[in-house]
Amino acid sequence: MITYALYFAIGCFALALLFNLYRVVRAPGVTDRVLALDTMAVDAIALLVLFGIWEGTAIFFEASILYAMTGFVATVAYGKFLLRGDIIE
């Protein structure tokens, strides 16, 4: 039963990644694209966790934590760049 739940969840998150990719390409504004990229990072983290459950190994969980930290820093840096035009003060 857990196998079918994993297949369903992986399919849902993969579909969400495709929808977000469409939003990155066709968004009307830059802020919408940044939000779509951040949502893509969250979906990728969820996929890494699901693959970790599927494989039964902890390396995917560690990779998801690293990816979450990198995604957060990238979103904050890009938001700061949009607001001030400079990242490092």
Secondary structure, 3 states (H helix, E strand, C coil): CHHHHHHHHHHHHHHHHHHHHHHHHHCCCHHHHHHHHHHHHHHHHHHHHHHHHHHCCCHHHHHHHHHHHHHHHHHHHHHHHHHHCCCCC
